[in-house]
Amino acid sequence: MQDNEEKLTRILDAAADLFAVHPFHKVLLSDIARKAAVGKGTLYLYFKSKDDLYFQVLFRNFEMLVNQLQSFIAEADLPADKLMAGVIDIMVAYLSKRAIDLGLQGSVMAYPTSEEWSLKRMELWQVIEDVIRQGVKEGLFQENNTRLTGRFITGMIRTSCLFCPEGEDRESLSKHASEFVLKGLATS
């Protein structure tokens, strides 16, 4: 069992490395197998197709983002405005560093539609909604629709990373997004 998990991890790591530097259509399953030190047929024991493998790489990365956000919230003893700025910074850093087709990577907040993806997106939105609720309790935020606002925030960050104006870096994007969101949530 552990050997299968190690092999799966090697395959996902190899695929992520190759998809990060080559367009999807240029990455061959034989290249992934060679880099993962497995036979090409072994890939089909874990994945139905190259598309399936690609989406599993994306899901694993998305899952790591959600886990990182959940850990940050659980470990940080900060007021909600600082938590929200931290959440935004983590999301911007994540999306900015992802060399794997950012357009598709960013779209996982809306697609694919499997239950696994839907549940993970719900976890992401829950993190943001919880921070907003905390801010309301602390008297820092005013908000009457946390569910919708959580989706706006994730969409805004994804779009900002996809279409970041030339000359803007990750830090300025993160700072501006935080200021924008916090201003919108702030009590009058």
Number of C-alpha atoms within 10 A of each C-alpha: 6 7 8 10 10 11 18 19 14 18 24 21 16 20 24 21 16 19 21 16 13 13 11 15 8 11 16 15 18 14 15 25 19 14 16 20 13 16 13 16 11 13 22 13 9 14 15 10 12 18 11 12 20 18 17 16 23 21 18 14 17 22 17 13 18 22 15 16 22 17 11 15 20 9 9 11 10 11 13 23 23 16 21 23 18 19 22 23 20 18 21 23 17 19 24 18 12 15 16 23 16 16 15 14 21 23 14 19 21 12 13 14 11 8 9 10 18 16 12 18 19 13 17 22 22 18 17 25 21 17 22 28 19 17 23 18 12 13 12 18 22 18 14 11 11 18 14 11 18 20 19 14 19 19 16 14 22 23 15 17 24 16 10 15 10 6 6 9 12 17 12 11 21 23 14 12 20 22 14 12 18 19 13 13 18 15 13 8
